[in-house]
Amino acid sequence: MDLLGVTYSASTLATGYGAYIAQPLLRKAAEGKEDTLTEAEARKILEDALRVLFYRDARSLNQVLCFPTAHDDHD
């Protein structure tokens, strides 16, 4: 939700340059598999998308840190 109260719901999300280049790759790889996607598969999809972004942007770094997040029902 943003400051105007607008919500957005999707299985993948990318911003900036990634919204143009990586978002179609993420959609193709992940949509429809949200419930069965393993952490290893998700990491591979993310690394592939980031590799494409690295090759397309001359000012980026080739080092990426990935941290898994856990969802629980506690606030």
C-alpha positions as CSV (number, residue, x, y, z in Angstrom):
1,M,0.0,0.0,0.0
2,D,1.3,3.4,-0.8
3,L,0.6,6.8,0.7
4,L,-2.6,7.2,-1.5
5,G,-4.0,3.8,-0.2
6,V,-3.4,2.0,-3.5
7,T,-2.5,-1.7,-3.2
8,Y,-0.7,-3.9,-5.6
9,S,-0.8,-7.7,-5.6
10,A,1.4,-9.9,-7.8
11,S,3.6,-12.9,-7.4
12,T,6.7,-11.0,-8.5
13,L,7.8,-7.4,-8.1
14,A,10.6,-5.3,-9.5
15,T,11.4,-1.6,-9.5
16,G,13.5,0.7,-11.6
17,Y,15.4,-0.8,-14.4
18,G,14.4,-4.3,-13.2
19,A,10.8,-3.5,-13.9
20,Y,11.6,-3.3,-17.6
21,I,14.2,-6.1,-17.9
22,A,13.8,-8.5,-15.0
23,Q,10.0,-8.4,-14.4
24,P,9.1,-10.4,-17.6
25,L,11.8,-13.0,-16.7
26,L,10.5,-13.3,-13.2
27,R,6.9,-13.6,-14.4
28,K,7.7,-16.3,-16.9
29,A,9.7,-18.3,-14.4
30,A,7.5,-18.0,-11.2
31,E,3.9,-17.3,-12.1
32,G,1.7,-20.3,-11.5
33,K,4.3,-22.0,-9.3
34,E,4.0,-19.8,-6.3
35,D,2.8,-22.6,-4.0
36,T,5.4,-25.2,-5.1
37,L,8.5,-23.0,-5.7
38,T,11.4,-24.0,-3.4
39,E,13.9,-21.6,-2.0
40,A,16.6,-23.0,-4.2
41,E,14.4,-22.6,-7.3
42,A,13.5,-19.0,-6.3
43,R,17.2,-18.2,-5.7
44,K,18.1,-19.6,-9.2
45,I,15.4,-17.5,-10.9
46,L,16.6,-14.4,-9.0
47,E,20.2,-15.0,-9.9
48,D,19.3,-15.5,-13.6
49,A,17.3,-12.2,-13.6
50,L,20.1,-10.3,-11.8
51,R,22.7,-11.7,-14.3
52,V,20.7,-10.3,-17.2
53,L,20.5,-7.0,-15.4
54,F,24.2,-7.0,-14.8
55,Y,25.0,-7.6,-18.4
56,R,22.6,-4.9,-19.6
57,D,23.8,-2.2,-17.2
58,A,27.4,-0.9,-17.4
59,R,27.3,0.7,-14.0
60,S,26.3,-2.3,-11.9
61,L,28.3,-4.6,-9.6
62,N,28.4,-8.3,-10.0
63,Q,28.1,-9.0,-6.3
64,V,24.7,-9.8,-4.8
65,L,23.6,-10.7,-1.3
66,C,20.5,-12.8,-0.9
67,F,18.7,-13.3,2.4
68,P,15.6,-15.5,2.8
69,T,12.7,-14.1,4.7
70,A,10.3,-16.1,6.8
71,H,6.6,-15.5,7.1
72,D,4.9,-16.3,10.3
73,D,1.5,-15.3,11.7
74,H,2.9,-13.3,14.6
75,D,2.9,-9.5,14.5
